[in-house]
Amino acid sequence: MICSKCNIDKPNEDYLTYYHSTDKKYYTRKVCKKCSAAQQREWRLKNKIEMELQLMAPKPEPVIESKPNPKLYLCSSCNEEKSEDEWYLYYDSKSRQKRSTYCRQCAIDKGKRSYSEALESGGGSTKVYSKPNTYVDDIQKQLTFDFLLSIGYLYNEAYGVWLKPGVKEIKLGSVFFPKVKRKKRKNRNENKRIAMTDEEINEIHRYYDEGLKVMDICRVLDRPQSTIYMIVKKYDPNYG
């Protein structure tokens, strides 16, 4: 095989082979190993000389570009001319960039005024804190006081609660409701289970032998189903 660099016919052992991942096959280079090594040395030397020349070359002085005078736009709210950086930019439905009607500061001030007016006309903020006597804004607090005073409640500043005679009062330093009756506490002994007697157990066995179901035995003896089931299971292990 003749080398394309030195034009000398050399055996295949003097050429490099490589695997092509796309073609999935091996190829042999047309340049022999000796000429290929010489090319690499020449390329490295040329690269080294070019880098040294770049380092030795004088650096150009930075060119300071003078910015033209900024374009000013007149705000229809404050009637002041302001640069493009002081405006909000947006894109319309046709992807065209446009400026806002007012400058940034006027847009912010208008948004705050609109929010305050909406709170005043809507009765304050819709947010309500769970902690008593805690309000989001003064409008919410004033409306709450006006409403509770109109239905007869009085604010007790010492305890920080709303009171109404006959409905909600303070007694011995604690709030109580006179018209609300407390439920009597059940006697714990009422819920205690009564032990089964031998007579009742024999009676359950008799009912079971007569063919009564567990539910029917529960109704006759007025006993829980779990108790009857446990006794029947002990009496007849094959039950269930």
C-alpha positions in Angstrom: 0.0 0.0 0.0 1.4 3.4 -1.1 1.5 6.2 1.5 -0.3 9.3 0.3 2.3 11.5 2.0 5.7 10.0 1.2 4.5 8.0 -1.9 6.4 4.9 -0.7 5.0 1.4 -1.0 4.9 -0.1 2.6 3.4 -3.2 4.2 0.0 -3.0 5.9 1.7 -3.2 9.4 3.0 0.4 8.8 -0.6 1.8 8.7 -3.0 2.6 11.5 -6.5 1.0 11.5 -9.5 2.4 13.3 -13.1 1.3 13.9 -15.9 3.5 12.5 -18.8 3.5 14.9 -21.4 4.7 12.4 -20.4 2.3 9.5 -19.7 -0.5 12.0 -16.5 -1.5 10.2 -12.7 -1.1 10.3 -10.8 1.3 8.1 -7.1 1.7 7.3 -5.5 5.2 7.1 -3.9 6.2 3.9 -0.9 7.9 5.7 1.7 5.6 7.2 2.6 5.7 10.9 5.9 7.6 10.4 4.3 10.3 8.2 1.3 10.6 10.6 3.7 11.2 13.6 5.6 13.8 11.6 2.3 15.6 10.8 1.4 15.7 14.5 4.8 17.1 15.5 4.5 19.8 12.8 1.0 20.7 14.0 2.0 21.0 17.6 5.0 23.2 16.7 2.9 25.5 14.6 0.3 25.8 17.3 3.0 26.7 19.9 4.5 29.4 17.6 1.0 30.9 17.0 0.3 31.1 20.8 3.6 32.8 21.5 3.0 35.4 18.8 -0.5 36.1 20.3 1.0 36.6 23.7 3.8 38.9 22.4 1.4 41.0 20.3 0.3 44.3 21.9 -3.2 44.3 23.2 -5.5 46.8 21.5 -6.9 49.6 23.7 -10.6 49.1 24.6 -12.9 51.2 22.5 -15.4 53.1 24.6 -18.5 53.5 22.7 -20.4 56.7 23.5 -24.1 56.0 24.0 -26.4 58.2 22.2 -28.8 60.4 24.2 -31.5 58.2 25.6 -34.9 58.6 24.1 -37.4 60.2 26.4 -41.2 59.5 26.6 -43.8 61.6 28.2 -45.9 60.0 31.0 -49.6 60.9 30.7 -50.0 60.7 34.5 -47.1 62.8 36.0 -46.4 64.7 32.8 -42.7 64.0 33.1 -40.3 62.8 30.4 -38.6 59.6 31.4 -36.1 57.2 29.7 -37.1 53.8 28.3 -35.7 52.1 31.4 -38.4 53.7 33.6 -41.3 52.1 31.7 -42.9 48.6 31.7 -42.6 46.8 28.4 -45.1 44.1 27.3 -46.1 42.1 24.1 -49.5 42.4 22.6 -51.5 39.6 20.9 -49.5 40.1 17.7 -46.1 39.7 19.6 -45.4 43.4 19.2 -43.4 45.1 22.0 -45.2 48.1 23.5 -44.7 50.4 26.4 -47.2 50.8 29.3 -49.5 53.7 29.5 -47.9 55.1 32.6 -44.3 55.1 33.8 -43.3 52.5 36.4 -43.6 54.7 39.5 -47.0 56.0 38.4 -48.2 52.5 37.6 -47.2 51.3 41.1 -48.9 54.3 42.8 -52.1 53.7 40.7 -52.1 50.0 41.7 -51.8 50.9 45.4 -54.7 53.4 45.1 -56.9 50.9 43.3 -56.2 48.2 45.9 -57.1 50.6 48.8 -60.3 51.7 47.0 -61.3 48.0 46.4 -60.8 47.2 50.1 -62.8 50.2 51.2 -65.7 49.5 48.8 -65.6 45.7 49.4 -65.6 45.9 53.2 -62.0 45.2 53.8 -59.8 42.2 53.1 -61.4 38.8 52.6 -58.7 37.2 54.7 -59.7 36.5 58.3 -57.3 35.5 61.0 -58.3 32.6 63.4 -56.9 34.5 66.4 -59.6 36.7 68.0 -59.4 40.5 67.7 -56.8 40.3 65.0 -57.6 42.1 61.8 -55.9 42.5 58.4 -56.6 46.2 58.1 -58.4 49.1 59.8 -61.5 48.8 57.5 -62.1 45.2 58.5 -61.7 46.1 62.2 -64.1 49.1 61.9 -66.8 47.0 60.1 -66.5 44.2 62.7 -67.0 46.6 65.6 -69.9 48.4 63.9 -71.7 45.1 63.2 -71.2 43.6 66.7 -72.3 46.9 68.4 -75.4 47.0 66.2 -76.6 43.6 67.5 -76.0 44.5 71.1 -72.5 43.2 71.9 -70.1 45.2 74.0 -66.3 45.0 73.8 -64.6 44.3 77.1 -61.1 45.8 76.8 -59.9 44.2 80.1 -60.4 40.7 78.8 -60.4 41.5 75.1 -63.7 39.7 74.3 -67.2 40.7 73.1 -70.0 40.3 75.7 -73.8 40.5 75.6 -75.9 40.4 78.7 -77.9 37.2 78.9 -76.0 35.6 76.0 -72.3 35.8 76.8 -71.1 37.1 80.2 -68.0 36.9 82.5 -68.3 35.2 85.8 -65.4 34.7 88.2 -62.9 35.8 85.5 -64.1 33.3 82.8 -66.5 33.6 79.9 -69.7 31.5 80.1 -73.0 31.3 78.3 -76.1 31.4 80.6 -78.6 30.0 78.1 -76.4 27.0 77.2 -77.0 24.1 79.5 -74.1 21.7 80.1 -74.8 18.1 79.5 -74.7 15.8 82.5 -71.8 13.5 82.7 -72.8 9.9 82.3 -72.1 7.6 85.2 -69.2 5.4 84.3 -70.9 2.4 85.9 -73.7 2.5 83.3 -71.3 1.4 80.6 -69.8 -1.5 82.6 -70.4 -4.9 81.3 -72.5 -7.2 83.4 -71.0 -10.7 83.8 -72.9 -13.6 82.3 -74.4 -16.0 84.9 -74.4 -19.8 84.5 -78.2 -19.7 84.1 -77.9 -17.3 81.1 -75.1 -19.4 79.5 -77.3 -22.5 79.8 -80.2 -20.6 78.4 -78.1 -19.5 75.4 -77.1 -23.1 74.8 -80.8 -24.2 74.9 -81.8 -21.5 72.4 -79.0 -22.5 70.2 -80.0 -26.2 70.3 -83.5 -25.2 69.4 -82.2 -23.6 66.2 -82.2 -19.9 67.0 -79.7 -17.7 65.3 -77.2 -15.5 67.2 -79.1 -12.3 66.2 -82.4 -13.8 67.6 -80.7 -14.8 70.9 -79.3 -11.2 71.2 -82.8 -9.8 70.9 -84.3 -12.2 73.4 -81.6 -11.8 76.1 -80.8 -8.1 75.3 -77.1 -8.9 75.1 -74.3 -7.8 72.7 -73.8 -9.9 69.6 -70.1 -10.4 70.3 -70.8 -11.9 73.8 -73.4 -14.3 72.4 -71.1 -15.3 69.5 -68.2 -16.0 71.9 -70.4 -18.3 74.1 -71.8 -20.1 71.1 -68.4 -20.6 69.6 -67.1 -22.2 72.8 -70.2 -24.4 72.9 -69.9 -25.4 69.3 -66.4 -25.0 67.8 -67.8 -25.8 64.3 -70.1 -22.8 64.4 -69.3 -20.0 61.8 
